[in-house]
Amino acid sequence: MYAFNVMSNEQVTLHIPIDRSVRKRLDEKAKRLGFDSAQAYIRVWAKAEADGRAINFGDDDWGEPTPEAAARLNRLAEEAIRDSKAGKLPSFTNVKDMMKYLRDASAD
């Protein structure tokens, strides 16, 4: 049995009977993925499905980077810290200036 309750002109509530143990596991997974509720998790999934998009919510670990990737990341981080301390990196006091810098940089 499905029921829709009108919330506003654009929103409805969907009531779906579900086993308590499934709901509990869904709540736990939603929290692990960073959602505040199973409802929020379902809303994101439903919107993507309705739009024809697929979202991979897999909560598998990314794993460890290869030694080469770790060395590259560490090198880049060290360079960024060095350049920041030397004043070679741009700094911003507001978002407008940062966005202008990013837009100008993307034109290169």
MDTraj code that builds the backbone (N, CA, C; nanometers):
import mdtraj as md
import numpy as np

residues = "MET TYR ALA PHE ASN VAL MET SER ASN GLU GLN VAL THR LEU HIS ILE PRO ILE ASP ARG SER VAL ARG LYS ARG LEU ASP GLU LYS ALA LYS ARG LEU GLY PHE ASP SER ALA GLN ALA TYR ILE ARG VAL TRP ALA LYS ALA GLU ALA ASP GLY ARG ALA ILE ASN PHE GLY ASP ASP ASP TRP GLY GLU PRO THR PRO GLU ALA ALA ALA ARG LEU ASN ARG LEU ALA GLU GLU ALA ILE ARG ASP SER LYS ALA GLY LYS LEU PRO SER PHE THR ASN VAL LYS ASP MET MET LYS TYR LEU ARG ASP ALA SER ALA ASP".split()
xyz = np.array([
    [0.0836, -0.1170, 0.0000],
    [0.0000, 0.0000, 0.0000],
    [0.0885, 0.1239, 0.0000],
    [0.0623, 0.2154, -0.0904],
    [0.1360, 0.3405, -0.1015],
    [0.0382, 0.4546, -0.0813],
    [0.0815, 0.5587, -0.0158],
    [-0.0052, 0.6744, 0.0059],
    [0.0755, 0.8008, -0.0160],
    [0.0131, 0.8991, -0.0753],
    [0.0762, 1.0293, -0.0963],
    [-0.0013, 1.1336, -0.0187],
    [0.0682, 1.2141, 0.0595],
    [0.0072, 1.3263, 0.1294],
    [0.0651, 1.4533, 0.0706],
    [-0.0168, 1.5472, 0.0371],
    [0.0301, 1.6723, -0.0211],
    [0.0900, 1.7592, 0.0880],
    [0.2175, 1.8032, 0.0671],
    [0.2879, 1.8889, 0.1620],
    [0.2802, 2.0349, 0.1186],
    [0.2897, 2.0591, -0.0099],
    [0.2801, 2.1925, -0.0676],
    [0.2443, 2.1718, -0.2129],
    [0.2484, 2.2773, -0.2898],
    [0.2199, 2.2622, -0.4318],
    [0.3216, 2.1741, -0.5018],
    [0.4439, 2.1668, -0.4476],
    [0.5512, 2.0941, -0.5137],
    [0.5960, 1.9680, -0.4402],
    [0.5518, 1.9461, -0.3176],
    [0.5997, 1.8323, -0.2395],
    [0.4854, 1.7402, -0.2003],
    [0.5176, 1.6118, -0.1948],
    [0.4246, 1.5112, -0.1444],
    [0.5025, 1.4212, -0.0505],
    [0.4322, 1.3508, 0.0345],
    [0.4936, 1.2533, 0.1231],
    [0.4586, 1.1157, 0.0715],
    [0.5566, 1.0306, 0.0625],
    [0.5387, 0.8940, 0.0170],
    [0.5504, 0.8021, 0.1379],
    [0.4457, 0.7273, 0.1678],
    [0.4472, 0.6331, 0.2797],
    [0.4646, 0.4929, 0.2233],
    [0.5732, 0.4267, 0.2634],
    [0.6026, 0.2930, 0.2137],
    [0.6224, 0.2013, 0.3333],
    [0.5384, 0.1003, 0.3481],
    [0.5600, 0.0050, 0.4568],
    [0.6943, -0.0661, 0.4371],
    [0.7695, -0.0802, 0.5455],
    [0.9016, -0.1424, 0.5372],
    [0.9298, -0.2128, 0.6687],
    [0.9965, -0.3239, 0.6625],
    [1.0306, -0.4008, 0.7812],
    [1.1196, -0.3170, 0.8731],
    [1.0970, -0.3274, 1.0028],
    [1.1744, -0.2479, 1.1000],
    [1.3248, -0.2723, 1.0875],
    [1.3640, -0.3962, 1.0682],
    [1.5079, -0.4249, 1.0603],
    [1.5690, -0.3604, 0.9352],
    [1.4938, -0.3572, 0.8253],
    [1.5425, -0.2904, 0.7038],
    [1.5555, -0.1415, 0.7297],
    [1.4558, -0.0830, 0.7941],
    [1.4593, 0.0612, 0.8248],
    [1.5783, 0.0943, 0.9132],
    [1.6027, 0.0107, 1.0129],
    [1.7145, 0.0350, 1.1041],
    [1.8470, 0.0310, 1.0279],
    [1.8648, -0.0694, 0.9418],
    [1.9885, -0.0798, 0.8638],
    [2.0012, 0.0357, 0.7648],
    [1.8896, 0.0793, 0.7079],
    [1.8921, 0.1926, 0.6155],
    [1.9314, 0.3209, 0.6891],
    [1.8770, 0.3412, 0.8088],
    [1.9162, 0.4574, 0.8900],
    [2.0664, 0.4556, 0.9176],
    [2.1182, 0.3383, 0.9538],
    [2.2606, 0.3265, 0.9853],
    [2.3466, 0.3568, 0.8622],
    [2.3060, 0.3028, 0.7466],
    [2.3831, 0.3281, 0.6245],
    [2.3775, 0.4760, 0.5873],
    [2.2595, 0.5375, 0.5976],
    [2.2463, 0.6799, 0.5654],
    [2.3406, 0.7627, 0.6520],
    [2.3473, 0.7315, 0.7803],
    [2.4363, 0.8050, 0.8712],
    [2.5823, 0.7843, 0.8312],
    [2.6194, 0.6607, 0.7972],
    [2.7577, 0.6337, 0.7548],
    [2.7946, 0.7132, 0.6308],
    [2.6972, 0.7360, 0.5437],
    [2.7225, 0.8095, 0.4204],
    [2.7158, 0.9603, 0.4399],
    [2.6821, 1.0054, 0.5621],
    [2.6795, 1.1483, 0.5900],
    [2.5430, 1.2132, 0.5804],
    [2.4386, 1.1348, 0.5585],
    [2.3034, 1.1894, 0.5551],
    [2.2515, 1.2003, 0.6969],
    [2.1624, 1.2974, 0.7210],
    [2.1083, 1.3117, 0.8559],
    [1.9934, 1.2153, 0.8825],
    [1.9410, 1.1513, 0.7784],
    [1.8298, 1.0579, 0.7959],
    [1.8175, 0.9677, 0.6745],
    [1.7443, 0.8588, 0.6928],
    [1.7154, 0.7707, 0.5792],
    [1.6322, 0.8459, 0.4760],
    [1.5452, 0.9351, 0.5218],
    [1.4621, 1.0124, 0.4294],
    [1.5481, 1.0982, 0.3376],
    [1.6506, 1.1626, 0.3927],
    [1.7392, 1.2457, 0.3104],
    [1.8123, 1.1592, 0.2081],
    [1.8570, 1.0449, 0.2514],
    [1.9247, 0.9490, 0.1620],
    [1.8314, 0.9078, 0.0483],
    [1.7070, 0.8748, 0.0819],
    [1.6094, 0.8324, -0.0189],
    [1.5752, 0.9478, -0.1127],
    [1.5644, 1.0706, -0.0597],
    [1.5337, 1.1861, -0.1460],
    [1.6415, 1.2064, -0.2521],
    [1.7674, 1.1975, -0.2135],
    [1.8776, 1.2155, -0.3090],
    [1.8735, 1.1037, -0.4130],
    [1.8549, 0.9801, -0.3667],
    [1.8473, 0.8666, -0.4595],
    [1.7292, 0.8824, -0.5554],
    [1.6115, 0.9190, -0.5018],
    [1.4909, 0.9301, -0.5842],
    [1.5063, 1.0389, -0.6902],
    [1.5635, 1.1529, -0.6535],
    [1.5825, 1.2615, -0.7502],
    [1.6751, 1.2163, -0.8631],
    [1.7832, 1.1494, -0.8267],
    [1.8766, 1.1009, -0.9285],
    [1.8074, 1.0003, -1.0198],
    [1.7321, 0.9081, -0.9634],
    [1.6601, 0.8088, -1.0437],
    [1.5610, 0.8766, -1.1382],
    [1.4868, 0.9728, -1.0862],
    [1.3873, 1.0425, -1.1679],
    [1.4535, 1.1209, -1.2805],
    [1.5752, 1.1706, -1.2554],
    [1.6485, 1.2471, -1.3565],
    [1.7273, 1.1571, -1.4511],
    [1.7231, 1.0259, -1.4283],
    [1.7960, 0.9337, -1.5141],
    [1.9440, 0.9248, -1.4835],
    [1.9823, 0.9668, -1.3624],
    [2.1227, 0.9608, -1.3226],
    [2.1434, 0.8442, -1.2270],
    [2.2630, 0.7918, -1.2251],
    [2.2981, 0.6866, -1.1307],
    [2.3978, 0.7441, -1.0318],
    [2.3741, 0.7196, -0.9063],
    [2.4661, 0.7652, -0.8018],
    [2.5213, 0.6427, -0.7313],
    [2.6519, 0.6366, -0.7205],
    [2.7148, 0.5265, -0.6500],
    [2.7326, 0.5680, -0.5044],
    [2.6496, 0.5128, -0.4176],
    [2.6593, 0.5429, -0.2753],
    [2.7498, 0.4442, -0.2030],
    [2.8219, 0.3640, -0.2782],
    [2.9068, 0.2633, -0.2164],
    [2.9911, 0.3234, -0.1065],
    [2.9873, 0.2623, 0.0090],
    [3.0643, 0.3169, 0.1202],
    [3.1929, 0.2363, 0.1399],
    [3.2408, 0.1779, 0.0296],
    [3.3684, 0.1087, 0.0365],
    [3.4798, 0.2104, 0.0567],
    [3.5819, 0.1674, 0.1273],
    [3.6984, 0.2545, 0.1436],
    [3.7650, 0.2777, 0.0093],
    [3.8274, 0.3897, -0.0057],
    [3.9002, 0.4191, -0.1284],
    [4.0258, 0.3345, -0.1364],
    [4.0664, 0.2826, -0.0242],
    [4.1891, 0.2048, -0.0219],
    [4.3100, 0.2944, -0.0042],
    [4.4237, 0.2339, -0.0096],
    [4.5488, 0.3067, 0.0070],
    [4.6034, 0.3464, -0.1299],
    [4.6630, 0.4657, -0.1388],
    [4.7244, 0.5035, -0.2674],
    [4.8493, 0.4191, -0.2908],
    [4.8865, 0.4082, -0.4158],
    [5.0113, 0.3384, -0.4479],
    [5.1265, 0.4182, -0.3878],
    [5.2410, 0.3557, -0.3693],
    [5.3561, 0.4310, -0.3179],
    [5.3900, 0.5515, -0.4067],
    [5.3751, 0.5351, -0.5381],
    [5.4041, 0.6466, -0.6293],
    [5.3063, 0.7610, -0.6081],
    [5.1761, 0.7270, -0.5935],
    [5.0747, 0.8299, -0.5725],
    [5.0953, 0.8993, -0.4383],
    [5.1301, 0.8237, -0.3351],
    [5.1543, 0.8827, -0.2034],
    [5.2733, 0.9779, -0.2091],
    [5.3789, 0.9383, -0.2788],
    [5.4965, 1.0251, -0.2918],
    [5.4597, 1.1528, -0.3662],
    [5.3803, 1.1394, -0.4729],
    [5.3387, 1.2570, -0.5507],
    [5.2531, 1.3497, -0.4643],
    [5.1573, 1.2947, -0.3911],
    [5.0718, 1.3774, -0.3052],
    [5.1532, 1.4480, -0.1978],
    [5.2467, 1.3753, -0.1370],
    [5.3308, 1.4364, -0.0337],
    [5.4174, 1.5475, -0.0917],
    [5.4734, 1.5242, -0.2110],
    [5.5558, 1.6271, -0.2765],
    [5.4738, 1.7523, -0.3054],
    [5.3537, 1.7327, -0.3605],
    [5.2680, 1.8477, -0.3918],
    [5.2270, 1.9230, -0.2653],
    [5.1986, 1.8505, -0.1582],
    [5.1628, 1.9159, -0.0318],
    [5.2804, 1.9966, 0.0232],
    [5.4001, 1.9389, 0.0180],
    [5.5192, 2.0101, 0.0656],
    [5.5450, 2.1358, -0.0174],
    [5.5280, 2.1254, -0.1494],
    [5.5460, 2.2426, -0.2355],
    [5.4435, 2.3507, -0.2022],
    [5.3192, 2.3121, -0.1804],
    [5.2147, 2.4096, -0.1495],
    [5.2420, 2.4788, -0.0165],
    [5.2873, 2.4030, 0.0827],
    [5.3198, 2.4628, 0.2135],
    [5.4363, 2.5601, 0.1983],
    [5.5400, 2.5191, 0.1248],
    [5.6568, 2.6051, 0.1024],
    [5.6161, 2.7332, 0.0281],
    [5.5376, 2.7170, -0.0793],
    [5.4951, 2.8341, -0.1576],
    [5.4045, 2.9262, -0.0760],
    [5.3207, 2.8674, 0.0076],
    [5.2327, 2.9486, 0.0917],
    [5.3137, 3.0318, 0.1908],
    [5.4105, 2.9683, 0.2560],
    [5.4957, 3.0399, 0.3519],
    [5.5783, 3.1491, 0.2842],
    [5.6145, 3.1256, 0.1573],
    [5.6947, 3.2231, 0.0820],
    [5.6079, 3.3328, 0.0208],
    [5.4772, 3.3244, 0.0385],
    [5.3870, 3.4251, -0.0163],
    [5.3663, 3.4124, -0.1663],
    [5.3943, 3.2957, -0.2236],
    [5.3815, 3.2761, -0.3676],
    [5.2413, 3.2334, -0.4102],
    [5.1580, 3.1960, -0.3154],
    [5.0223, 3.1537, -0.3491],
    [4.9262, 3.2701, -0.3281],
    [4.8250, 3.2805, -0.4123],
    [4.7295, 3.3899, -0.3943],
    [4.6497, 3.3708, -0.2651],
    [4.6116, 3.4813, -0.2065],
    [4.5248, 3.4745, -0.0890],
    [4.4078, 3.5687, -0.1129],
    [4.2989, 3.5416, -0.0468],
    [4.1758, 3.6170, -0.0696],
    [4.1119, 3.6516, 0.0633],
    [4.0455, 3.7659, 0.0654],
    [3.9724, 3.8061, 0.1860],
    [3.8224, 3.7944, 0.1656],
    [3.7821, 3.7617, 0.0415],
    [3.6391, 3.7430, 0.0160],
    [3.6196, 3.6476, -0.1017],
    [3.5020, 3.5914, -0.1092],
    [3.4709, 3.4920, -0.2122],
    [3.4689, 3.5545, -0.3512],
    [3.4229, 3.6790, -0.3607],
    [3.4150, 3.7445, -0.4911],
    [3.5521, 3.7504, -0.5576],
    [3.6545, 3.7896, -0.4823],
    [3.7894, 3.7968, -0.5374],
    [3.8429, 3.6583, -0.5736],
    [3.8138, 3.5589, -0.4890],
    [3.8578, 3.4232, -0.5176],
    [3.7931, 3.3721, -0.6458],
    [3.6638, 3.3951, -0.6620],
    [3.5938, 3.3477, -0.7815],
    [3.6472, 3.4181, -0.9066],
    [3.6783, 3.5463, -0.8959],
    [3.7363, 3.6175, -1.0104],
    [3.8692, 3.5543, -1.0484],
    [3.9518, 3.5246, -0.9481],
    [4.0803, 3.4609, -0.9739],
    [4.0607, 3.3257, -1.0429],
    [3.9665, 3.2463, -0.9941],
    [3.9422, 3.1143, -1.0522],
    [3.8880, 3.1249, -1.1952],
    [3.7983, 3.2205, -1.2186],
    [3.7455, 3.2386, -1.3544],
    [3.8558, 3.2819, -1.4505],
    [3.9385, 3.3765, -1.4059],
    [4.0486, 3.4235, -1.4897],
    [4.1490, 3.3107, -1.5162],
    [4.1741, 3.2279, -1.4160],
    [4.2698, 3.1178, -1.4305],
    [4.2155, 3.0114, -1.5249],
    [4.0846, 2.9914, -1.5256],
    [4.0274, 2.8878, -1.6123],
    [4.0272, 2.9307, -1.7581],
    [4.0476, 3.0601, -1.7841],
    [4.0516, 3.1101, -1.9229],
    [4.1865, 3.0826, -1.9875],
    [4.2870, 3.0480, -1.9058],
    [4.4225, 3.0221, -1.9603],
    [4.4241, 2.8992, -2.0473],
])
top = md.Topology()
chain = top.add_chain()
for i, resn in enumerate(residues, 1):
    res = top.add_residue(resn, chain, resSeq=i)
    for name in ("N", "CA", "C"):
        top.add_atom(name, md.element.get_by_symbol(name[0]), res)
traj = md.Trajectory(xyz[None], top)
